[in-house]
Amino acid sequence: MQNLIADEKIVFESPDPESVFCYTPALLPAEEGRLVASFDLGGPGTEKLDGPRSDHGDYPTGNQLRFLISDDHGENWREGARLPMLHAMLFKGKDALWCIGHSGRLLISRSTDNGESWSEPSILDDSHLWHQSAGHIDIHDGKIYLVYEQRIEGRSWPGVAPVLMSAKVDADLRDRKNWTFSEPFDGAPLFAEDTLNGIPLAPGCEPGILETNVVRIVNPGNFFYDGTGNSVLLFLRQNGGLPNMGAVLRGIEAPDGSLRIVPLENPASRRTFLVPMPGGQLKFYLDYDPVSRLYWLLSSQTTGYMSEERYLPRGYSGRCRLQLHYSVNAFDWCYAGMVAMAPGEPASRHYASFVFDGEDMLVLSRSGDRRAKSAHDGNLITFHRVRAFRSLVF
C-alpha cells in the first residue's frame, strides 16, 4: 500500500453490508468552496431505510439517493437530503445545482440553496426505462451536453443505447421542453463489424456499450478536433470481454439544435469504435484539465487476463485497483499511479468519479471491505485526495 498516490477516508458505511449496497458516487464543487457528493443505496434491504425510494431500481425494493456535504475540502462530511432515484449525475447551472437520475423514468431535481435541499424530482421522460452511471458532463458556450441510456426492449444485459441530451444552462431544466434528445444509438452491431487484431469477444459476453462520458476535444492538433464546436466525443465502457478496451462515438449538434450520435471516423474515413483504454472494460471517468492541458482517466486495473478466468463472462473486470492515467489526446494513455487498492475480493475500489480542486484531484469511490457482499455490491463510499496530481506527469 506504500505506493498509493492518494489518501483515503471512509465517508459512508452501509447499515447492513449483506443487504444494502453502495452505488454510483458523484462529486460536484458547489459555491463558496463547498463539495456536494451523491450516491445511491440499493439491495433487498433498502425497504428498511427511512426516506423515499425509487420505484424501479437494482432490486424490487428500489434505490435511495443520498447526498453528503463538505465545507472543508472533504475533511469532514455530513449527510444531506434523500431522493427517490439512482444513477445520478451532478452539475452546476446558472443559479442552481442540478441532479439528474432516474427511477426507470428519467428524473431531475434542483437545489437553490447550494445543495442543502432538493426539489421533488421532475419527470423528463416516462416512456422508456433509463440507465447510466456518474459519467462526465460537458458544459460549453452556455449549453450542457450529457448522455443517459435507454434500455433496449428484449435485449439481455447490458442492452442499453446512449441518448445525447442538451439544454441551455440558464433554462429551467425541470421542463422537458427545454431539453433536446437524440435518437438512441444501438452500438451492439458495431461489435460484429469491428475486428481487433483477430481477438474474439469473450464467450458469454453480450456485446454492448454503456456508462458514457461526454468529452470535448480542445486541441486543434487532434485528429478529432471540431473547430465549429458542434460535436463531442462519447467515451463508453465496452462489454465484450476485451480488457483495457473502450468504445468511442461522436455526438453532433446540427445548426437547428437537433442532436445525433454517429460512428466516429478518422481522417482516412475509416471507422474508429473500439479503442485502447486502460480499464475500458468497466465504468471509468474521464475529464480534461485546462491547467496541465491533459485528459485524465480514472479506471479499474484488470489483472489475470491470461488466466482461465478470462473466459468467464466477467472474469476480466477486476474491481480491486483504482488507477490513474493521463493523455495529451484522450487516446494515448500514460500511467500516473494507483489511487486505491482493496485487499482482494470481496473488497473493492471502483466506479469512481473525480473533480479538480486547485493542485489536487478529489476522488469519490464505490468501495467495499471484507464485510462486503461482493466486489460488485460494496458497503462503503470512500473519499480520496491525490495531492499535486499534475506532478505525476513525466
Phi, psi and chi 1 to 4 in degrees:
 res  aa     phi    psi   chi1   chi2   chi3   chi4
   1 MET       -  -10.5  -64.6  -67.0 -174.9      -
   2 GLN   -65.1  -20.2  -67.9   90.5  -18.3      -
   3 ASN   -93.5    6.9  -65.7  -34.1      -      -
   4 LEU   -68.3  144.6  -62.8 -178.5      -      -
   5 ILE   -96.7    3.7   60.5  173.7      -      -
   6 ALA  -138.5  153.4      -      -      -      -
   7 ASP   -89.1  175.1   52.7   25.1      -      -
   8 GLU  -142.3  140.8  176.6  174.4  -65.1      -
   9 LYS  -138.5  130.2 -179.6 -169.8  -61.4  -70.1
  10 ILE   -79.0  122.5  -64.3  173.0      -      -
  11 VAL  -109.9  -11.2  -64.3      -      -      -
  12 PHE  -157.0  140.9 -179.0   84.4      -      -
  13 GLU  -126.0  136.9  -64.2 -170.9   42.9      -
  14 SER   -60.2  139.5  166.6      -      -      -
  15 PRO   -71.4  -15.2   26.8  -35.5      -      -
  16 ASP  -153.8   90.7 -179.1    0.3      -      -
  17 PRO   -58.5  -20.9  -23.6   34.0      -      -
  18 GLU   -81.7  -16.9  -74.0  -66.3  -43.9      -
  19 SER  -142.1   -7.3   67.3      -      -      -
  20 VAL  -124.6  118.4  177.5      -      -      -
  21 PHE  -116.8  148.9  -46.6  130.7      -      -
  22 CYS   -98.8  125.5  -59.9      -      -      -
  23 TYR  -133.2  162.5  -62.1  133.7      -      -
  24 THR    53.0   62.8  -34.2      -      -      -
  25 PRO   -73.1  135.2   26.1  -33.0      -      -
  26 ALA  -133.4  150.9      -      -      -      -
  27 LEU  -139.0  137.3 -164.5   55.7      -      -
  28 LEU  -140.9  125.7  176.9   69.3      -      -
  29 PRO   -74.4  116.2  -11.8   27.7      -      -
  30 ALA   -94.8 -159.4      -      -      -      -
  31 GLU   -80.4  158.4  -59.8  -63.6  -27.9      -
  32 GLU    58.4   33.5  -58.7  171.7   -4.5      -
  33 GLY    78.2    7.4      -      -      -      -
  34 ARG   -79.0  145.6  170.3  171.2  -70.4 -177.5
  35 LEU  -109.2  132.7  -70.1  172.9      -      -
  36 VAL  -116.8  128.1  176.4      -      -      -
  37 ALA  -120.4  151.1      -      -      -      -
  38 SER  -137.4  157.0   70.5      -      -      -
  39 PHE  -161.2  161.2   60.9   95.0      -      -
  40 ASP  -118.4  152.8   59.4   82.0      -      -
  41 LEU  -106.6  127.6  -62.9  176.0      -      -
  42 GLY  -129.1  178.7      -      -      -      -
  43 GLY   115.3  164.5      -      -      -      -
  44 PRO   -64.6  -19.9   22.5  -33.3      -      -
  45 GLY   -84.7   -0.4      -      -      -      -
  46 THR   -66.8  -18.5   57.6      -      -      -
  47 GLU   -62.7  -17.3   62.0 -176.3   -3.3      -
  48 LYS   -88.9   -7.4  -56.4  173.2 -174.1  176.1
  49 LEU   -77.6  142.4  -59.7  176.9      -      -
  50 ASP   -74.6  141.6  -67.4  -28.7      -      -
  51 GLY   103.4  178.8      -      -      -      -
  52 PRO   -75.3  155.9   29.8  -36.0      -      -
  53 ARG  -135.3  151.0  -58.9 -168.8  -51.1  -83.2
  54 SER   -66.0  152.8   64.5      -      -      -
  55 ASP   -94.8    3.5   48.2   24.8      -      -
  56 HIS  -140.5  127.9  178.8   90.9      -      -
  57 GLY  -159.6 -160.7      -      -      -      -
  58 ASP   -67.0  -29.3  -65.3  -73.2      -      -
  59 TYR  -132.7  163.6  -69.5   78.7      -      -
  60 PRO   -58.1  -22.6  -26.0   34.8      -      -
  61 THR   -74.4   -9.8   50.9      -      -      -
  62 GLY    84.4  172.1      -      -      -      -
  63 ASN  -116.9  159.2  -71.2   43.1      -      -
  64 GLN  -127.6  124.7 -177.6  178.2   91.7      -
  65 LEU   -85.6  132.6 -175.4   71.8      -      -
  66 ARG  -123.5  148.5  -65.6 -160.5  176.3 -172.9
  67 PHE  -112.4  144.8  -70.1   91.7      -      -
  68 LEU  -122.1  147.2  -61.6  173.4      -      -
  69 ILE  -130.4  134.9  -64.6  172.6      -      -
  70 SER  -129.9  134.2  174.1      -      -      -
  71 ASP  -112.3   13.9  -71.5  -48.3      -      -
  72 ASP  -135.5   43.7   54.1    9.9      -      -
  73 HIS    61.7   29.2  -60.3  -84.4      -      -
  74 GLY    95.2    3.4      -      -      -      -
  75 GLU   -69.8  -40.9  -71.2  -60.5  -46.5      -
  76 ASN  -132.7  146.6  -63.7  -78.5      -      -
  77 TRP  -131.7  149.1  -64.6   84.0      -      -
  78 ARG  -132.0  152.6   57.4 -175.5  171.6   87.6
  79 GLU   -77.7  145.9  -69.6 -159.4   38.6      -
  80 GLY  -118.9 -135.4      -      -      -      -
  81 ALA   -74.8  169.4      -      -      -      -
  82 ARG  -132.4  138.2  -57.7  178.3 -178.8 -174.6
  83 LEU  -132.2  154.8  -69.1  177.0      -      -
  84 PRO   -87.3   69.7   32.4  -35.0      -      -
  85 MET  -154.4  174.6   64.2  168.1   69.7      -
  86 LEU  -147.0  173.1   66.4  156.4      -      -
  87 HIS    54.4   47.5  -64.4  169.1      -      -
  88 ALA   -88.4  151.4      -      -      -      -
  89 MET  -125.2  146.4  -65.7 -167.5  -75.1      -
  90 LEU  -114.6  142.9  -54.4  175.2      -      -
  91 PHE  -155.9  166.1   61.0   93.2      -      -
  92 LYS  -107.3  127.3 -170.9 -175.2  -60.1 -176.2
  93 GLY   -96.8 -162.8      -      -      -      -
  94 LYS   -67.9  -48.2 -177.8  179.6  179.3 -178.0
  95 ASP  -128.5   19.8  -61.8  -49.2      -      -
  96 ALA  -158.6  162.6      -      -      -      -
  97 LEU   -99.1  149.8  -54.6 -177.2      -      -
  98 TRP  -129.8  146.2  -66.1   92.3      -      -
  99 CYS  -131.3  116.0  172.7      -      -      -
 100 ILE  -110.8  135.2 -174.8  167.1      -      -
 101 GLY  -160.6 -155.2      -      -      -      -
 102 HIS  -153.8  165.9   75.0   88.0      -      -
 103 SER  -139.0   49.1  178.3      -      -      -
 104 GLY    84.2  -62.3      -      -      -      -
 105 ARG   -69.6  149.3  -53.4  177.1  -52.8  -81.9
 106 LEU   -82.0  126.8 -173.4   62.4      -      -
 107 LEU  -126.6  158.0  -55.7  173.0      -      -
 108 ILE  -146.7  146.3 -166.4  165.5      -      -
 109 SER  -134.5  150.6  175.6      -      -      -
 110 ARG  -121.0  143.3 -179.2  177.4   70.4  168.7
 111 SER  -121.1  125.6  173.7      -      -      -
 112 THR  -106.7    6.9   56.3      -      -      -
 113 ASP  -125.0   39.1   54.8   10.0      -      -
 114 ASN    63.0   36.5 -151.9   23.0      -      -
 115 GLY    92.2    0.5      -      -      -      -
 116 GLU   -69.7  -42.9  -69.4  -71.6  -13.8      -
 117 SER  -136.0  159.0   62.8      -      -      -
 118 TRP  -134.9  145.3  -66.1   82.3      -      -
 119 SER   -71.0  159.6   65.9      -      -      -
 120 GLU   -56.7  130.6 -174.8   73.4   17.1      -
 121 PRO   -57.7  135.5  -26.4   35.6      -      -
 122 SER   -97.7  146.9  -60.0      -      -      -
 123 ILE   -89.0  123.4  -60.9  173.3      -      -
 124 LEU   -95.7  -27.7  -65.1 -178.7      -      -
 125 ASP  -159.1  131.8  179.8   87.5      -      -
 126 ASP  -127.0   18.9   59.7    2.1      -      -
 127 SER  -103.7    0.0   57.5      -      -      -
 128 HIS  -139.0  165.3  -55.8   88.4      -      -
 129 LEU   -94.7  137.4  -70.2  177.8      -      -
 130 TRP  -116.1  164.2  -67.6   83.9      -      -
 131 HIS  -155.6  155.0  177.9  -86.7      -      -
 132 GLN   179.8 -171.2 -123.2  -65.1   22.1      -
 133 SER  -142.0 -172.6 -170.9      -      -      -
 134 ALA   -83.0   79.1      -      -      -      -
 135 GLY   -87.8  171.6      -      -      -      -
 136 HIS   -74.0  140.7 -176.2 -102.2      -      -
 137 ILE  -109.4  140.0  -66.9  171.5      -      -
 138 ASP  -103.4  129.6  177.8   67.9      -      -
 139 ILE  -120.1  121.6  -61.7  177.8      -      -
 140 HIS  -149.4  128.5  175.4   76.1      -      -
 141 ASP    53.2   43.3 -162.0   21.8      -      -
 142 GLY    79.9    9.8      -      -      -      -
 143 LYS  -129.5  153.4  -63.9 -172.5   74.5  173.3
 144 ILE  -111.5  141.0 -178.9  167.6      -      -
 145 TYR  -130.2  126.6  -58.0   85.1      -      -
 146 LEU  -148.6  168.5   59.9   88.3      -      -
 147 VAL  -125.1  129.9  164.1      -      -      -
 148 TYR  -117.0  166.3  -98.8   78.2      -      -
 149 GLU  -125.1  131.1  -61.6  150.3    0.9      -
 150 GLN   -88.7  136.4  -71.9 -178.2    9.3      -
 151 ARG   -71.2  138.2  -67.5 -166.5  177.0  -87.6
 152 ILE   -92.2  119.4  -57.2  171.8      -      -
 153 GLU   -60.0  132.3 -172.3  174.2   -5.7      -
 154 GLY    82.6   -3.2      -      -      -      -
 155 ARG   -95.1  137.8 -172.3   78.1   59.6   81.7
 156 SER   -75.3  168.9   59.9      -      -      -
 157 TRP   -58.2  138.5 -170.1   93.7      -      -
 158 PRO   -80.6  -32.1   28.1  -33.8      -      -
 159 GLY    51.8   46.4      -      -      -      -
 160 VAL  -130.0  158.6  -65.3      -      -      -
 161 ALA  -128.6  124.9      -      -      -      -
 162 PRO   -65.9  143.5   22.3  -31.5      -      -
 163 VAL  -125.4  120.5  174.9      -      -      -
 164 LEU   -82.4  133.2 -179.2   61.2      -      -
 165 MET  -125.3  147.4  -56.4  166.2   51.6      -
 166 SER  -146.4  156.5   73.4      -      -      -
 167 ALA  -163.2  160.6      -      -      -      -
 168 LYS   -75.7  137.0  -66.6 -177.7  178.5  179.1
 169 VAL   -67.9  -20.5  -65.8      -      -      -
 170 ASP   -95.4    7.6   59.0   -3.7      -      -
 171 ALA   -84.2  166.1      -      -      -      -
 172 ASP   -79.1  100.0 -177.4   -4.5      -      -
 173 LEU   -77.0   -2.4  -58.4 -179.4      -      -
 174 ARG   -77.7  -13.2  -63.5  169.8  -62.9  176.9
 175 ASP   -94.5  116.5 -171.3  -19.8      -      -
 176 ARG   -54.7  -31.1  168.6   65.7  176.1   82.0
 177 LYS   -66.4  -17.9  -64.1 -167.7  -62.8  -68.8
 178 ASN   -88.5    1.5  -69.3  -31.9      -      -
 179 TRP  -110.8  147.6  -73.4   91.2      -      -
 180 THR  -114.8  134.2  -59.6      -      -      -
 181 PHE  -117.5  138.2  -70.9   63.8      -      -
 182 SER   -80.1  170.7   75.7      -      -      -
 183 GLU   -72.4  148.5  -69.2  -64.3  -41.0      -
 184 PRO   -65.2  146.2   21.1  -30.6      -      -
 185 PHE  -114.3  116.3 -174.9   92.6      -      -
 186 ASP   -86.4  108.0 -176.2   -0.7      -      -
 187 GLY   -85.3  -10.1      -      -      -      -
 188 ALA   -57.4  -41.0      -      -      -      -
 189 PRO   -60.7  -24.7  -26.1   36.6      -      -
 190 LEU   -67.2  -28.3  -65.5 -176.1      -      -
 191 PHE   -62.4  -40.7  -80.1   90.9      -      -
 192 ALA   -66.0  -28.7      -      -      -      -
 193 GLU   -88.0  -22.7  -58.1  169.7   14.3      -
 194 ASP   -89.3  141.6 -142.0   52.4      -      -
 195 THR  -124.2  145.3   58.0      -      -      -
 196 LEU  -133.0   87.1 -176.9   71.1      -      -
 197 ASN    52.5   31.8  -62.3  -36.8      -      -
 198 GLY    75.0    8.6      -      -      -      -
 199 ILE   -82.3  120.8  -59.8  175.6      -      -
 200 PRO   -80.1  160.3   31.6  -35.3      -      -
 201 LEU   -66.4  151.6  -58.4 -176.3      -      -
 202 ALA   -70.6  138.4      -      -      -      -
 203 PRO   -57.0  137.8  -22.3   33.2      -      -
 204 GLY    89.2   -8.7      -      -      -      -
 205 CYS   -91.4  123.7  -80.9      -      -      -
 206 GLU   -81.7  115.7 -177.4   70.0   23.2      -
 207 PRO   -59.8  137.3  -22.3   33.6      -      -
 208 GLY  -176.2  167.4      -      -      -      -
 209 ILE  -128.1  147.2   50.0  175.8      -      -
 210 LEU  -165.4  171.5   65.6  159.3      -      -
 211 GLU    56.5   66.2  -62.3  170.6  -17.3      -
 212 THR   -81.9  142.6  -49.7      -      -      -
 213 ASN  -110.8  130.6  -68.7  -94.4      -      -
 214 VAL   -96.6  121.2 -179.5      -      -      -
 215 VAL  -133.3  134.6  177.5      -      -      -
 216 ARG  -100.4  131.5 -172.9  171.0  -62.7  -87.1
 217 ILE   -85.5  121.5  -60.8  -61.4      -      -
 218 VAL  -108.7  -11.3  -60.4      -      -      -
 219 ASN   -91.0  116.6  179.9    1.7      -      -
 220 PRO   -59.3  -20.2  -24.9   35.3      -      -
 221 GLY   -80.8   -5.8      -      -      -      -
 222 ASN   -78.4  140.1 -169.1  -60.2      -      -
 223 PHE   -51.8  -35.3  -78.3  155.7      -      -
 224 PHE  -103.8   15.2  -58.0  113.5      -      -
 225 TYR   -68.0  137.4  173.5   73.6      -      -
 226 ASP  -119.7  103.8  179.0    2.8      -      -
 227 GLY   -65.1  -19.3      -      -      -      -
 228 THR   -75.5  -19.1   69.4      -      -      -
 229 GLY    75.4   11.8      -      -      -      -
 230 ASN   -97.9   13.0  -66.7  -30.2      -      -
 231 SER  -146.1  157.0   71.0      -      -      -
 232 VAL  -133.4  162.8  -69.7      -      -      -
 233 LEU  -102.1  143.9  -63.9 -169.3      -      -
 234 LEU  -111.5  111.8  -47.7 -179.2      -      -
 235 PHE   -99.2  126.1  -73.0   91.9      -      -
 236 LEU  -128.9  150.5  -50.2   99.9      -      -
 237 ARG   -67.3  136.0  168.3 -172.7  176.0 -175.6
 238 GLN  -105.0  137.5   61.9   78.7   23.1      -
 239 ASN  -111.4   86.4 -172.2   72.9      -      -
 240 GLY  -145.0    8.0      -      -      -      -
 241 GLY    80.4   19.1      -      -      -      -
 242 LEU  -108.7  103.6  -59.9  171.1      -      -
 243 PRO   -67.1  145.7   27.6  -35.2      -      -
 244 ASN    60.6   32.8  -60.6  -44.8      -      -
 245 MET  -128.4  131.7  -60.6  -63.2  -60.8      -
 246 GLY  -112.6 -171.5      -      -      -      -
 247 ALA  -131.7  155.9      -      -      -      -
 248 VAL  -142.1  140.5   62.1      -      -      -
 249 LEU  -133.6  171.5  -61.5  166.9      -      -
 250 ARG  -115.4  137.4 -173.1 -173.4  -72.6  -81.4
 251 GLY  -106.2  131.6      -      -      -      -
 252 ILE  -123.4  136.2  -63.3  175.3      -      -
 253 GLU  -108.3  120.4 -176.7  173.9   35.7      -
 254 ALA   -78.5  163.9      -      -      -      -
 255 PRO   -55.8  -28.3  -28.7   36.4      -      -
 256 ASP   -84.5    3.7   64.0   -0.1      -      -
 257 GLY    90.7   -6.4      -      -      -      -
 258 SER   -70.5  156.2   61.9      -      -      -
 259 LEU  -121.4  148.1  -58.8  170.5      -      -
 260 ARG  -150.3  154.3   60.2 -166.9  174.7  103.4
 261 ILE  -110.7  132.8  -62.3  174.2      -      -
 262 VAL  -135.7  159.3  -60.5      -      -      -
 263 PRO   -60.6  148.3  -23.0   33.9      -      -
 264 LEU   -86.8  133.0 -178.3   64.7      -      -
 265 GLU  -114.3  139.4  -69.4 -171.0  -10.3      -
 266 ASN   -84.6  176.5   64.4   24.9      -      -
 267 PRO   -60.2  -18.6  -27.5   37.0      -      -
 268 ALA   -89.7   12.4      -      -      -      -
 269 SER    61.9   30.1  -61.8      -      -      -
 270 ARG  -108.1  141.9  -61.2 -170.0   63.8  179.4
 271 ARG   -71.1  138.1  179.8  166.8   53.3   76.3
 272 THR  -116.5  115.3  -62.0      -      -      -
 273 PHE  -126.2  -69.4  174.9   55.3      -      -
 274 LEU   -82.2  127.5  -64.8  177.0      -      -
 275 VAL  -132.3  147.4  -66.9      -      -      -
 276 PRO   -60.2  129.2  -22.7   33.5      -      -
 277 MET  -156.8  115.7  176.0  169.1  -72.1      -
 278 PRO   -56.2  119.6  -22.3   33.3      -      -
 279 GLY    80.3   12.8      -      -      -      -
 280 GLY   -68.3   -5.4      -      -      -      -
 281 GLN   -82.9   -5.8   74.9  -75.5  -17.6      -
 282 LEU  -138.1  169.6 -157.5   62.1      -      -
 283 LYS   -57.7  133.9 -171.7  -93.1 -176.4 -174.4
 284 PHE  -133.1  171.4   55.8   85.6      -      -
 285 TYR  -132.7  134.7 -166.5   89.9      -      -
 286 LEU  -135.6  132.6 -163.1  163.7      -      -
 287 ASP  -149.0  157.0 -166.3    6.5      -      -
 288 TYR  -100.1  133.3  176.8   74.8      -      -
 289 ASP  -105.1  111.0  169.6   36.3      -      -
 290 PRO   -69.0  -17.8   23.8  -32.7      -      -
 291 VAL   -74.7  -52.8  176.9      -      -      -
 292 SER   -81.6  -12.6   62.6      -      -      -
 293 ARG    57.5   40.1  -61.5 -177.5  179.7  179.8
 294 LEU  -130.5  153.5  -65.2  170.4      -      -
 295 TYR   -90.4  140.8  -62.5   87.9      -      -
 296 TRP  -121.0  137.6  -68.3   82.9      -      -
 297 LEU  -126.6  124.1  170.8   67.6      -      -
 298 LEU  -112.3  122.6 -171.7   63.7      -      -
 299 SER  -155.1  175.1   63.1      -      -      -
 300 SER   -91.9  133.1  -66.9      -      -      -
 301 GLN   -86.5  129.1 -175.1 -177.7   61.9      -
 302 THR   -96.8  145.1 -176.4      -      -      -
 303 THR  -134.5  159.0   59.3      -      -      -
 304 GLY    76.0   25.1      -      -      -      -
 305 TYR   -61.1  -35.1  173.4   67.8      -      -
 306 MET   -87.1    5.5  -61.8  -52.2  -67.0      -
 307 SER   -83.4  173.8   69.5      -      -      -
 308 GLU   -62.9  -26.2  -69.7 -177.0    1.8      -
 309 GLU   -62.3  -24.6  -78.8 -166.7  -12.8      -
 310 ARG   -55.6  -27.6  176.8  -97.8 -176.3  -88.4
 311 TYR   -91.2    6.4  -63.9  101.4      -      -
 312 LEU   -91.4  154.2  -61.4  175.8      -      -
 313 PRO   -53.4  -37.6  -28.9   35.6      -      -
 314 ARG  -124.5   22.6  -61.2 -166.4 -167.3 -178.3
 315 GLY   -68.1  -16.4      -      -      -      -
 316 TYR   -91.6   -7.9   59.8   89.7      -      -
 317 SER  -106.8   67.4   53.5      -      -      -
 318 GLY   -61.3  147.7      -      -      -      -
 319 ARG  -121.8   16.3  -62.7  170.0 -178.5  -96.8
 320 CYS   -95.3  -22.0  -66.9      -      -      -
 321 ARG  -119.9  126.1  -61.7 -177.1  176.4 -158.0
 322 LEU  -108.0  113.6 -164.3   56.9      -      -
 323 GLN  -114.0  155.5   60.9 -174.5  -10.0      -
 324 LEU  -122.0  134.1 -176.1   65.2      -      -
 325 HIS  -130.9  163.9  -73.2   76.5      -      -
 326 TYR  -136.7  160.8   61.2   89.2      -      -
 327 SER  -154.3  147.4  171.1      -      -      -
 328 VAL   -82.4  -16.8  -63.3      -      -      -
 329 ASN  -136.7    3.9   55.5   21.5      -      -
 330 ALA    73.0   11.6      -      -      -      -
 331 PHE  -128.5  -35.1  -72.4   88.0      -      -
 332 ASP  -103.2  116.7  -59.1  -52.0      -      -
 333 TRP  -110.7  137.1  -65.6   99.9      -      -
 334 CYS  -112.7  138.2  -62.7      -      -      -
 335 TYR   -74.3  131.5 -179.8   71.2      -      -
 336 ALA  -107.5  -29.7      -      -      -      -
 337 GLY   153.3  174.3      -      -      -      -
 338 MET   -99.4  117.1 -166.8   66.3   64.4      -
 339 VAL   -74.5  -44.6  172.9      -      -      -
 340 ALA  -154.8  151.3      -      -      -      -
 341 MET  -138.7  132.8  -71.3  179.4   61.2      -
 342 ALA   -91.3  154.9      -      -      -      -
 343 PRO   -80.5   37.5   30.1  -35.6      -      -
 344 GLY    94.8  152.4      -      -      -      -
 345 GLU   -62.4  147.0  -65.0 -170.0    9.1      -
 346 PRO   -84.9    2.9   34.0  -37.6      -      -
 347 ALA   -66.1  157.5      -      -      -      -
 348 SER  -158.5  158.7   60.2      -      -      -
 349 ARG  -144.9  110.7  -59.2  -69.6 -174.3  -86.1
 350 HIS  -165.8  180.0   62.9  122.3      -      -
 351 TYR    52.3   39.9  -96.6   69.1      -      -
 352 ALA   -88.5  160.1      -      -      -      -
 353 SER  -124.4  158.6  -58.6      -      -      -
 354 PHE  -143.6  160.7   69.0   80.6      -      -
 355 VAL  -137.7  159.3  -63.6      -      -      -
 356 PHE   -90.5  137.2  -54.8  117.9      -      -
 357 ASP  -135.4   84.4 -178.3   41.9      -      -
 358 GLY    64.4 -121.5      -      -      -      -
 359 GLU   -83.1   -7.8  -63.0  -59.8  -48.6      -
 360 ASP  -108.8  162.0  -61.6  -16.1      -      -
 361 MET  -113.2  131.0  176.1 -175.4  -71.2      -
 362 LEU  -107.3  133.9  -51.0 -179.1      -      -
 363 VAL  -126.5  136.5  174.3      -      -      -
 364 LEU  -119.3  125.3 -162.2   66.9      -      -
 365 SER  -121.5  142.2  172.4      -      -      -
 366 ARG   -81.0  116.1  171.9  176.6  149.9 -175.3
 367 SER  -136.4  171.7  -59.3      -      -      -
 368 GLY  -159.9  154.9      -      -      -      -
 369 ASP  -110.7 -164.0   58.2   22.6      -      -
 370 ARG   -65.9  -14.7  -68.2  -67.1 -166.4 -176.0
 371 ARG   -84.3   -8.2  -61.2  170.8  -63.6  162.3
 372 ALA   -62.5  149.7      -      -      -      -
 373 LYS   -63.0  -40.8 -179.0   74.3  171.3  179.1
 374 SER  -163.2  173.3   68.7      -      -      -
 375 ALA   -63.5  -31.4      -      -      -      -
 376 HIS   -75.3  -42.2  179.6  -83.2      -      -
 377 ASP  -102.1   80.3  -63.2  -31.6      -      -
 378 GLY   -84.1  172.0      -      -      -      -
 379 ASN  -121.0    9.2   60.5  -43.7      -      -
 380 LEU  -135.3  153.8  -55.3  174.5      -      -
 381 ILE  -117.4  125.2  -63.4  -66.7      -      -
 382 THR  -118.4  148.1   55.0      -      -      -
 383 PHE  -115.1  133.8  176.7   77.1      -      -
 384 HIS  -130.9  142.4  -49.3 -104.5      -      -
 385 ARG  -119.1  119.9  179.2 -178.9  -66.9  -86.7
 386 VAL   -94.9  103.1 -175.2      -      -      -
 387 ARG   -77.5  137.5  -59.0 -177.5 -174.0  -83.3
 388 ALA    49.5   51.6      -      -      -      -
 389 PHE   -62.8  -27.0   72.8   97.4      -      -
 390 ARG   -69.3  -20.1  -61.2 -179.5 -173.7   96.2
 391 SER   -70.7   -8.8   66.9      -      -      -
 392 LEU   -78.5  -11.1  -60.7  169.8      -      -
 393 VAL   -74.7  134.8  176.0      -      -      -
 394 PHE  -136.1      -   58.9   90.7      -      -
